[in-house]
Amino acid sequence: MKISACVITKNEEKNIGKWLQEMSAIADEMIVVDTGSTDNTVNMAKRAGAKVYHFKWINDFAAAKNHAIEQATGDWILFLDADEYFSDETKHNVRNLLKEHHKNKKVGSIRCRLINIDIDNKNKIVDAMVQVRIFRNIPQIRYRGKVHENIFNSGAKTGMIFSDKIEILHTGYSSSILRSKKDRNMKI
């Protein structure tokens, strides 16, 4: 069983170091698709051993993420954003969870708890939801939606399960970031 960790980036040098460190301990390969960084993101990814690809930004998050999936060679995809990471309490469960479900071809994706935290306010929990960030690398499972993209299964005979063994923390809606992110999304 091989695991591919994928991410799309643009000027993520503040976040990508943690992502690379965590994913290198879990995944067998790291795929970074950069959409036009002008900072040190690409160099950091290359130094960490990630396979780096470039994708011209076309105002479509799903298109960029699907390009990353097309580069992946693993059986399973971990697709966390650069500002997302597994909680310390659950990151050691990821590989074992996938081993547990790998032979059961009816399991196509795994939903897990995603917690938005405000790093500008002592990691205060903003909200929580359930999201798919782990799925099989099969052609029928891809992203759709230009903004707030989500996983879509176009007919594979696989289903979705929930696991409380995995928890993801997301810092992208922290106070200092929120306004610029809203402005960007409105333009798209």
Disulfide bonds with the S-S distance in Angstrom:
none
